């Protein structure tokens, strides 16, 4: 049996679904949802014929399960479920009636409940202990500085709710320089595709004379290495996915606050803070004891048990 992942073609959505399916030990194939015409301007759940509004979704004969992500993916996958009779697992709040799905795996901060709903504290992802162990071996010599602890810094950027500009980069640089000046700490930093070029330039200039390494976007992506090798991780508050992957490690995670507001992300961070898995990034070097927190495995186990896979 293989699994058809149905979602908009965003890396984060694909990562959540593939992470869940792979934890269940299943193979998958991806089917991007591309809404066309007037329905691009309206929520897909209101579309009377979602399969007519998107590019064709042709499933291999081996397909035995559907997994959808997000509201648009969920609406289209629900139509595929009705057409094929295949069971459907939805990731994230679909913002439509739960009876359209056999199982919904949603975050605690989505605040939805029901007999076919499983609540998880983190976004689903594919960051397993095995992958982290391999990344640690692969990246340790390149990322660590002898005699210094490693602070890995994961930077996002503007996403419609939060921003990260030049002023914010200067504030972050001040705090990182302060940590390196008062403790035996080296910094390894990676930006994301959303990171503002001006803000990144500030970080590169300000940290150039300090024990700090910043990925320039060339060659092999060090992201897994930064997670695996870190003694502590600082991550910007804009990305639920990056925070979720960070707390799946055995390193304490500090949240870099950014200008902006999101009720859902604030609730997500608060859930992790209540478990003392994350704390605010204040510019102090004060790691604390933690255990890895990752609800992807529990989501996969519930999927297998409830759907008798």
ABEGO torsion letter per residue (X at the ends): XBBBBBBBBBAAAAAAAAAAAAAAGBBBBBBBBBBBEAAAABBAAABABAAAABBBBBBBAABABBBBBEAAAAAAAAAAAAAAGBBBBBBEBAGBBAAABABBBBBAAAGBBEAABBBBABBBBABBAAAAAAAAAAAAAAABBBGBBBBBBBBBEBAGABBBBAAAAAAAAAAAAAAAAABBBBBBBBBBAABBAAAAAAAAAAAAABBBBBBAGBEBBAAAAAAAABABBBBBAABAAAAAAAAABABBBBBBBBBEBBAAAAAAAAAAAAAGABBBBAGBBBBBBBBBBBAAAAAAAAAAAAAGX
